[in-house]
Amino acid sequence: MKLSSDLQAFQGRIGYEFKDPELLIRALTHGSFSSATRPDNQRLEFLGDRVLGLVMSEKLLRDDREAPEGTLAPRYNALVRKEACADVARQIDLGDVLKLGRSEMKTGGRRKLALLGDAMEAVIAAVYLDGGLQAARRMILSLWGDRIDKVEDDARDPKTALQEWAQARKMPPPEYVETGREGPDHAPMFTITAKLSNGRSAETKANSKRAAEQAAARALLKQLESKK
């Protein structure tokens, strides 16, 4: 079958041309658009997550042959978590070619972090099934690019790091309070404040509660570090 012009352009953006175009179409089909004859991308997402994990594990081990597991693990988590996948998806305009049902389109599905991250993993699986591990590895390393070299040595989830900071000082866990919400329902912007029992706090905005909480925790950690 012949792919539409937008999917052909998408192949150019990911640097891979499919022998079986149906795999690409399936990878881009969200559950809201699926049917009995048109499967969604959930099974591919499951596989793609594992392929991404293998490629990143290999890459980190090769790049730093002396690093202990305790150093490698947070780097790995930073590179494979949903936020990283969604960031790469935005880089290649994956949202523009997603096949979504009307309800998802109306609620801004093409910009949703979880949906973009899932679809990115599905595309990885589609490339793996179509061209093998080497093809998937080439695409992943190309698209993740400088993110791999620049990943912080201590790339722990900022909410986890902030909680550990508090626990080490025998303080209760941080609180995350939604202090504002603006914008239309399909593209809301959340304001979240991260608070510690000692009165320290930081406020940030993001287009999802999870992202705003992570950003607030990160901002508070930087604030605490600057006071050392």
Disulfide bonds with the S-S distance in Angstrom:
none
